[in-house]
């Protein structure tokens, strides 16, 4: 009888620990006191002070005490522009890191962002699965996913002009080392994607891959749904099929 009771208590303890583990996992998305939900953040007035919690999904290069971060929670994306950050803390902002950010809500050329922000690290880690936006491109639904991690599969590299597969800068006025702009065709539409040099630097695998694109190639892409007068994703990887 004693052995049976001991075994029963052991089973109950294991089940309790498992339940606690699941509860803790759910808690990483819970908002702390004074923290906005994604819906509340979107509804806030431009220029107002906001506080959000989100998980880093990627970042541009650190410079002069500032860093630009692409972040997300389970309800949507966030863009933290030129957030105050030490070089030591910048090295800790790896994908999955949870941070609490306070700054001013701003909108620039359609991109919703937080400026003049500060942040603090929080417990928890989560990396988002890319959202396939192939069927959402050209629809009003797409804007709801601004700054989220996204993917596009089976797109065709379009002619950017004079047979070129890409431009240095948006109008072709740049040179090697500048941002790369290229167009894709999918589901009857043509869309511009960007290799942001502060995100994927010249010489990186992504940067060099786009420099070698040819019109008509089929590609799979992942990145972040940046917005500039419409969708203009910043890519983080590209594969030629």
Protein Blocks (a to p, Z undefined) as FASTA:
>chain_A
ZZmmmmmmmmmmmmmmmmmmmmmmmmmmpccehiacfklmmmpcghiacddddddfbdcd
deehiacdddddfkbccddehiacdfklmmmmcghiacddddddddeehiacdehiacdd
dedddddddddfklmgopaklmmmgoiacddehiacddfbghiabdehjkopacehiacd
ddddeehiacdddddfklmgghiaklmmmmmpcehiacddddddddehiacdddfbdcdZ
Z
